[in-house]
Amino acid sequence: MSCKAICTVLEIPKTSCLRILHDTLKMNKFNLRWVPYLLSEEQKQKRVDCCRELLNVIRNTKQGNLITGDESWFFYHIPAKRVLGLRAGKTFQLYPNWILVRKKSLISVFWSPEGLHSLVALPPDATYDSTFFCQSILPNIKTGLCTGRRRRTLRGIILHMDNARPLNSKISRDAIEATKAKRVEHPPYSPDLAPSDFFLFGALKVKLSGSSFSTEHDLISLIREKFLEISKQVLVRAYQHWSERLQWVIDNEGEYYQSS
């Protein structure tokens, strides 16, 4: 019930209602929050176990050797959502529901505080499957790690990815093992613990606001350019925040992360 409704039923002043609710009953107003899944106790425990493993890896691995990655849809036309102001006689520019009608590409990004290691777009009419991951993304990560000489394997590299089926298939796992890289497990149903989800994609899409692209090459080029504008200090802080989120989940017995 709203405070106004309570006042009407009880016939008391609003100030008295608020004082009783907040000071006496210690109640607060919260917005309902979207979560990807209603977790069972078993899944919460799984989140805690994975968080402990991830936290140990982050603390004991050179940040440049722990590479995280994910994929997201990027639109070819991204209208600005805000305008500074309007002069007299001018009207707001109208946009259709562009999320439904605009062209878009699925972009896979793998990165670490040391920089961008892979940036690949899914070709039109293609499917993001194990073959695409093994033939396009893994070799791109290897190329992106080259420093002076061609790298034959990913020995010493730890890959962090979500639990999407193309990444969890036997084909993908065998391909990762063949590169000599290791993979750290990601908690189930946990976009709140994926740095690309809670940090990178949001930061990139804000930077791309107001941009339009005619080709996939233009989109990829500007995403790369905008990523390079993010300082190493900011990327390091994102990994530090990742650790803080993992510890929060451990301390709160597997619940979804909530900022204080």
N, C-alpha and C positions, 0 to 999 in steps of 0.2 A: 504494500500500500504506500501511496505517497504521503508526505507529511500533511498536505492539504486535506486529503481524505480522512486521515486520522483526526485532524482538528475538527472536521465536520461531524464525525461520528461521536467524538467525546465532548464536543462543544467547549474546547479549551483554546487559548491563544496559541498562535504559531510559535512564539518565543518559548512558551512553556513546553510545547511538544518537542521542539529541538533540544531544549535543555535536558528533558527526561531521556530522549533517545541517545544523545551523545555523552552527557555527563553521568547520568545515573545508570543507564543500561549499557553504556560503552559500545554503542552500535555505530558502524560507519557505512557509507554508501559505496558500493563497488559496481563497476561496469561488468557485465557478463563478458567472458573472454573466450574466443575461439581456440580450441585445441584440436589437433589432428586426430586424436583417438582417446577414448575413455579407457585408461590403462587398468589392467587387472593387477592384482598383487604380485603375480608371477612376473609380469612385464615390468613393473616397478623395480623388482629385485634385479631383473636382467639389466635395467638401466643403471642401477647402482654398480653392479659388477663391471659393466662396460666402461662406466665413468672412471672407476678406479684404475682400470687398465690404461685407458686413454690418458689419464692424469699422470700416471707413471711414465708413459711414453713421452709426453710433452716435457716433463721435467728432466728426462735423461737422454733426450735426443737433441742434436743441434737443429735449431729451428729451420734452417735451410734444407735439412734432410727429411723433415716431416712435411709432406705435400698433401694438401687437402683439395678436394675437387667436387664439383657438382654441375648440374645443368639447369638452365632456366630459359624461358621464352623471352626473346627480345623483339620488339615491334619495329618495323621500318619507319613508322611515323609516330612520334611521341609528342603530342601537343603539350605545351606548357599549361599547368593547372592554375597558375596565378598570374595576375597582371598587376602592375604597379598602380594604375589608375586610369580613368577615362576623362577625356576632355568633354566639355559641354557639346551636346548634339551627337556624340558618338554612342555606339551600342556595343554590347558584348558580342564577341565572335562565337557563333554556335558550332558545336562539334557533334557528330553522330556518336553512337555508342561504338567508339573506335576499337575497343577491345574485341568486339565481335566481328568487325568487318576488315580490319587492317591486316596486311601481310606481316608475317612474323617468322623468325627462325629459332630453332632450338640450339643454344650455344652451350658448349661444354668448356668449363674453365677449371684449370688446375693451377694452384698458386701456393706460395709460402711467404714468410716475411722477406725472403731473398728476392722475390719478384714473381713474374708470370712465367709458368713453365709450359703451359699448353692452352691454346685457344682455338677451338675447332667448332665449326658449324655443321649441323646435320644437313646433308644435301636435300633439296626438295624431293618430296615423294619417297624419301628413304625412311627406314625404321631404325630407331635407336635400339640396337640389339647387341649381342655379344660380338658378332662379327665386326660391327662398326667400332666398338670399343677396342677390340684387339688390333684391328688394321689401321685405325685412324688416330685414336687417342693415345694408346700406349707408346707407339713410335714417336708421336709428337712430344710426349713428356721427355723421352730420351733425348730427342733433338734439343729441346728447350733447356736441358741441363748441360749441354756441351760447353766446355770452357777451354778453348784452344785446341782440343783434340776430340775426335769422335768417340763418344761413349758407347761401349759395346753392351753393357748391362746397366741395370739400376741397382747394383749392389750397394748396400748402405742406405738406400732410400726406403722410407716407410710411407705407404700410401694410405690416406684416409678418405673413404667414400661412404655413401649411404648404402642402404640395403635394397636398392632397385634390382629387379630380376636380372637385367643384362649384366650387372656387375657381380652378382652372386652366383652366376651359372658356373658349371664345371669348366666350360671353355675359357671363361674370363679368369677364373682362379688359376687354371693351369698356365695361361699366358702370363699372368703376373709372376707366378713361381719361376717360369722360364727366364724372366728378366732379372732374377736374383733379388727382386724387391720383396719387401715384407708388407703385409696389409694388416692394419689394426682394425678391430671390429668396431662398428658403429652401433649405438643403442637402437632398439626397435622403435619405430614411430617417433623419431626425435629430431625434427627440423630445428628445434630450439637449441640443439647441441652441434649444429653444423655451421662452421664459420661462414661458408658461402651464403647460407640462408639468412643468418641473423646479422651479417655485416656486409659482405661484398656485393651481392646482387642489388641490395637496396641502395648502396652508395653509388654504384655504377649507373643505375637507372635514374637516380636524381641528377647525376651529371649529364645524362643524355636527354633530359627533359627539354622539349622544344626543338629536337633534331628530326630531320627526315633523311631517308636513305633510298637510293634507287636500286642499289645492288647489294648483294651479300658481302662483297669485298669492302664496300664503303662502311657497312655496319661493323664488320670485324675490325677494320682499321681504326674506327673511332672508339670502339670498346678498348682496344689495345692502348690507344692514346690516353683515354681517360683513366685506365688502370695505372699507367706510368705517372699520372699526376698525383696518385696516392703515395705519400711519403713512406719510407721504410719504418719510421717511428709509428705511424698509424697502423701499419700492418703488424708490427710487433705488439702494439696495444690490443689489436684484435685477438691475437693468440693468447695474450694475458687474460683478456676477458673470457676467452674460451675456457681457460683453466678455472677462472672464478665461477663460471656457470657449472662446470663439472663438479666442483667442490660443493656448490649450492645444492645440486641434485643429490649428491651423496648425503649431505647433512639433512636433507628433507625427504629422505627415504624414497627417492625415485619420482617425486612429483615433477610436473612441468615447471620450468624455470619462470620465476616472476621477479621483475626488477623491484628493488626496494623503493 
